[in-house]
Amino acid sequence: MTTATPLLELENVHKWYGQRHVLRGIDLRLHQGEVVCVIGPSGSGKSTLLRCINQLEKADAGTISLGGVDVMHEKRRGKLFERSGKDVAAFRQRIGMVFQHFNLFGHMSAVENVMFGPRQVNGVDKVVARARAMELLDMVGLAARASQLPTQLSGGEQQRVAIARCLAMEPEILMFDEATSALDPELVAEVINVMKELARAGTTMIAVTHEMGFARDAADAIVMMDAGLIIEEGPTAEVLNAPRHARTALFLGHVANRPDNRPDSRPANRPDV
Amino acid sequence: MNTKTTTRTWYVRPEEPLQSDAAAAERGPSRRVHTRVNLTQILIGVVLAAILVVLGWSVLTNKNMGWDIVVKYLFSPLILKGISVTIELTVLSMVIAVVGGAVVALMSQSRNIVARAMGGLYVWFFRGTPLLVQLIFWYNLALLFPRIGLGIPGTDIWMDWDTNQVISGFTAAVLGLSLHEAAYMSEIIRGGINGIPKGQMDAALSIGLRRGAAMRKVILPQTLRIIIPPTANQFISTLKSSSLVAVIGGGDLLTCAQWIYSENFKVIPLLLVATLWFLVMTTAATVAESYLERWFCGNKERAPITLIAPANEEE
């Protein structure tokens, strides 16, 4: 593959919750423009992995670097120190994250949610921020619903606003943490469509997902996790069609039998506005 | 394939246009159902009403109630002054308590262990001791510190006052009430902060906000809606417990009533005056609270949707 420095690189990342060893030495590389899907059974550490990457959880061991720079530690006088809160915030800003439960700010309308980051973090002018937010909402097909509050939006709409909120910060990497798992089956497609659109536009993405249709269509590579370890990774077609690890084959067998993942019975993609 | 021989037809609702009101009317009027008469319920109602009338009559017609004296003092200047002091005391104490409570709540949520311990200690102490004891304690502060001083370390600037002059009945009352209420307010505010789903903080951090900014801009504004009803309740409770300051001559409504009856010995009528005014004030506060609640919380749409979503995220 590419020989340039990976955009994101994880080396031997460990995470414990008390006695529980949730991540047991994760190595992962993500290059500019790549789309990687992380799959695996629940409890395998997928979400924790994403949360460690933007430091919502602190990895207990290992290094995580963004563009070749260690995001957790800095070297001063030959010694390693934890990064300051300011530095951590700056790194988080470069990595967008879309959550399973959307987590839109409940006291703000859709457009306010999207404007919030640029306004608060980068001090962008209100008029400029609003105009940009409207562009992004238009891109996810929600310009008409800009002034609605989160509770007035459907789950799929909320998630699309959440994606726009991420994009407003112009992140270098977009992470999706089971972005469609909390959605009604009929609303999954509208979010998946936006995700596919972003993948097609060359966005660097890492997505924890059970949507094999998305993985098949958009992912360059699949990473299979089980019990805190990556047990198999490789190009999408290879992993999905000819998994080398028995656990992967078993997992794919279960997932493929879910009705919404059978290619013939997937709900027709509704065109966005 | 099908071993059973029973034949069964499955129902499929034929597609049809939605029924109009006219179509519904065609089916004719619905049957009228009459209400049942429940004798037991009527009997219970009559007995209770009788008890109420007898009790009320004996109380209201009791000569010792002195209704004429009640009427005479209801709007007397001293009583009106007492009412204004009660309101001042309550409002002032609650304002200080809300600010102080927010500080204590943030301290007990802090990552700094000393701040957390201090917050916990404060709540433990001020919730664990009776308000009455605290009020008497503050009133007698002069016995502990005869003079109170303020100065800037390293300079000659130093001012001090006689504690007995600074701590009047009113200041001791404000001090006691607000320190006591601040402990309760901090618990209310802490509950409000904890009531905001964790995902709100995650989302704010993930777009690059610092923890403090996320607290101020995302968490606290949403907390406001949660804490308004309990804060209003606390206000009403303070309105009533402010009468405790009568023991230190706080000058509130009860103090004034006591001053009057200590001269004319009309104890019951003057307590009635105080009672009536307290009822007026708490009723007004309750009505105001329900408006406030409707204004802030009635718009349910503003509540974060994430409150509804199950919080059992993976891992």
Chai-1 contact restraints between the chains, C-beta under 6 A:
chainA,res_idxA,chainB,res_idxB,connection_type,confidence,min_distance_angstrom,max_distance_angstrom,comment,restraint_id
A,S42,B,E314,contact,1.0,0.0,6.0,A-B,restraint_1
A,S47,B,E314,contact,1.0,0.0,6.0,A-B,restraint_2
A,S47,B,E315,contact,1.0,0.0,6.0,A-B,restraint_3
A,T48,B,E315,contact,1.0,0.0,6.0,A-B,restraint_4
A,N54,B,S206,contact,1.0,0.0,6.0,A-B,restraint_5
A,L56,B,D202,contact,1.0,0.0,6.0,A-B,restraint_6
A,G85,B,R210,contact,1.0,0.0,6.0,A-B,restraint_7
A,A89,B,G208,contact,1.0,0.0,6.0,A-B,restraint_8
A,A89,B,R210,contact,1.0,0.0,6.0,A-B,restraint_9
A,R92,B,S206,contact,1.0,0.0,6.0,A-B,restraint_10
A,R92,B,G208,contact,1.0,0.0,6.0,A-B,restraint_11
A,Q93,B,G208,contact,1.0,0.0,6.0,A-B,restraint_12
A,M97,B,S206,contact,1.0,0.0,6.0,A-B,restraint_13
A,F99,B,G199,contact,1.0,0.0,6.0,A-B,restraint_14
A,Q100,B,E313,contact,1.0,0.0,6.0,A-B,restraint_15
A,H101,B,G199,contact,1.0,0.0,6.0,A-B,restraint_16
A,H101,B,T306,contact,1.0,0.0,6.0,A-B,restraint_17
A,H101,B,A309,contact,1.0,0.0,6.0,A-B,restraint_18
A,N103,B,G199,contact,1.0,0.0,6.0,A-B,restraint_19
A,N103,B,A203,contact,1.0,0.0,6.0,A-B,restraint_20
A,N103,B,T306,contact,1.0,0.0,6.0,A-B,restraint_21
A,F105,B,V218,contact,1.0,0.0,6.0,A-B,restraint_22
A,G106,B,Q222,contact,1.0,0.0,6.0,A-B,restraint_23
A,G106,B,P304,contact,1.0,0.0,6.0,A-B,restraint_24
A,H107,B,P221,contact,1.0,0.0,6.0,A-B,restraint_25
A,H107,B,Q222,contact,1.0,0.0,6.0,A-B,restraint_26
A,G117,B,I207,contact,1.0,0.0,6.0,A-B,restraint_27
A,V121,B,G208,contact,1.0,0.0,6.0,A-B,restraint_28
A,L149,B,E301,contact,1.0,0.0,6.0,A-B,restraint_29
A,P150,B,I305,contact,1.0,0.0,6.0,A-B,restraint_30
A,T151,B,E301,contact,1.0,0.0,6.0,A-B,restraint_31
A,T151,B,I305,contact,1.0,0.0,6.0,A-B,restraint_32
A,Q152,B,E301,contact,1.0,0.0,6.0,A-B,restraint_33
A,M169,B,I207,contact,1.0,0.0,6.0,A-B,restraint_34
